[in-house]
Amino acid sequence: MNGFNFQKNSRFEHHGVEYLVQRINPDQASIVAERISDGQAHCLNIDDLLNDFRDGNLNFLNTSSNGDEPPLFQRPISELNGLTRTELDRRLAYVAAIRDASPYSITPELIMPIRDAVAKKIGDVQPPSFTSLYRWVGCAALRHDFRALIPRYDRRGPKNVRQPSRVVELFEEAAERAFGSSPQATVKRVREELFTLISRENSLRPKNQQYRIPGKSTCYRLFTQLDQYQISVLREGKRIAMRKFKLSGKGAETSRILERVEADHTPLDLFLIDEKTKLPLGRPTLTMLLG
């Protein structure tokens, strides 16, 4: 069977219909398989399936995805948690309605009325955008599998950077060193400095308390979490950073004429001459008052 057999989560095509093996029954003579097209479970006899395989009516499928497409959810639909299953049903409602309508093109003018009707029918107070609908319809059509609409919450990483406080301190020190050497330093250069600092720190720590070098993505997230004033100081200098982030408020309020006056003194480009002695007296100063 080209290295394939009936195992849990394996996939096969039987008479042109794709199935996913949910479990092998205790008698080892039958399996419970989920029909991919609609999620219905069926009990199938293994001997009958092997005979169909021999006759060319059954093909085992390679479930690994290529590098351009995210992997489909391979476990039985019954294992989805409540939040994920609710979101799947919501997406299926919109995609099914668009398919039933069969619009001649996927444009906002044609799709949004269908969306509004489905949202009203299922009570969706926050209907998806046109971009989301376009992506869902295209994904389901490309993969030929409704599982492509399952939100992969299980593949999401942590929203916050989970690094020891000491590593964060070392990263800030590495950023100061990198930008101290060159105001045009990159995050890659900061990570190189961080590698040196963590290596030095680990040389003083027990083996079971060694710090790990953060990956590139983590370093980028750490950099974006730096204070914006601090980043400006590192890149442009303290003087420019002070000017960029200085606090300003409204000026003094006045209630009477000339209660507050701004003065400006400007030396003129000419000399005054004494009328009697004809000696130069110096450059006059023009004073202007603005009330």
ABEGO torsion letter per residue (X at the ends): XGGBBBBBGBBBBBGGBBBBBABBBAAGABBBBBBAAAGBBBBBBAAAAAAAAAAGABBBBBABBBAABBBBBABBAAABBAAAAAAAAAAAAAAAAAAAAGBABBBAAAAAAAAAAAAAAAGBABBBBAAAAAAAAAAAAAAGBAAAABBBAAABBBABBBBBAAAAAAAAAAAAAAAAABAABBAAAAAAAAAAAAAAAAAABBAAABBBBBBAAAAAAAAAABBAAAAAAAAAEAAAAAAAABBBBBBBBBABBGABBBBBBBBBBBBBBBAAAGBBAEBBBBBBBBX
